[in-house]
Amino acid sequence: MREMYRPLNRKSRSAPKANAASTSQTFESSLGNKGSHRLPMENMSQPANWQPSWIWKGRIPCLDGLRAVAIAIVLFEHVHNTRGFDYPILRHIADRIAGLGPDIFFVISGFLITLLLIREQKRTDSVSLPSFFVRRGLRLAPAFVTFLLIVYLLNYFKFAHISSSDWTHALTYTVNFELRPSWEIGHLWSFSIEEQFYLLWPLTFLFLGVRRARIGVALWLVFAPLIRLAVYSTHPQTMGQFDTWTPFRVDPIAIGSLLALCSVSPKFCNAIRVQRSTAFALIAACTLIIVLSLWARPIVSIYDVSISLTVESLCIAAIVWLAANHSDGLLGRTLTSRSMVGLGTLAYSLFLWQQLFLNPRHHESIYSWPLNILAAIACAIVSYVVIERPFLQLKEGLKKNQSAPPAMSGVG
């Protein structure tokens, strides 16, 4: 069904330093006033429990490498229908893994953004919504606006056909609600879901607090499959048109967010702590479950519609957690290698620009395998160096001017 475009209180300054677990008095609190941006912290007495050091500061290990995996899957999903890609078995595999790449991005986004919100709340006793939106804008808007300008020029010179409906949905981050968008902007369905998450989740987080947010997300994950089943029972022939609607597609982001909300509890971290060998076996098992789930989708419709997305997202979240906590292992070293980090750094640029080169409706050389992939990578590099990096440097400068410690630099 999912085949669209294969697409605390503050520490006293005089207090001695402590490890991550002893400083993590968790936040299980709620807002007393709807208009307040301050959340009282939960008093937690589990100082001896283990907790990863990166929970409260620094980069999350392996995240760039996992982004690299996600964008590689997206590229594979899109290139398999282009001219020159004459590998029937690979085409069959690409058909089966439709939507997996965006789901990995969704889990990572939910986890990272929620953890950053929790870090800021712990550090400052509040979350600045204006600063959050400015940071997100500096990270995403420059390349996105440039992309839309190029699409406008392609449309102007008749190299693409973008309808007024396409423009409306693209400019309002609602492409995921458009039934048949043009190819050039079709991939923005997943970008639209992420933007909606960036807009709504910080407000929800501030209103609920960690404890109630955790309960709310968990309840959503229970009811979401039932909602999909209810829609399927009334629209069995047209369920596909709802595949990218946010309520039906938000499970991966919700699970990533729930993982972050739980990870601030040392008790949770200690309960799921495993040795490296066990972690590797669990990652292999999660990968196998994802593969089996992908293969079961077209065979068992009820499973596909109801819990396949939830099952796969839970496995992705488990892999994210295990990889981040065992980055010194073979898998961790692979995900943190220079090539994987480089590809992960380019993931956003590649996601935007690949759509223009992996168009199956064009047969010119630049749209043919493997030149189309090379052109997409070259364009993404130029976009990152010329457009994104200057604004990323500005974003980091704004962070340093705020109360964030240097260790937070470069996380978001």
Helices and strands as residue ranges (DSSP letters): G 53-55, H 63-79, H 88-96, H 100-124, H 129-156, H 164-171, G 175-177, H 183-186, H 188-234, G 239-242, H 246-249, H 251-263, H 266-271, H 276-296, H 301-306, H 308-325, H 330-335, H 338-345, H 347-357, G 365-367, H 371-382, I 383-388, H 389-401, G 406-408
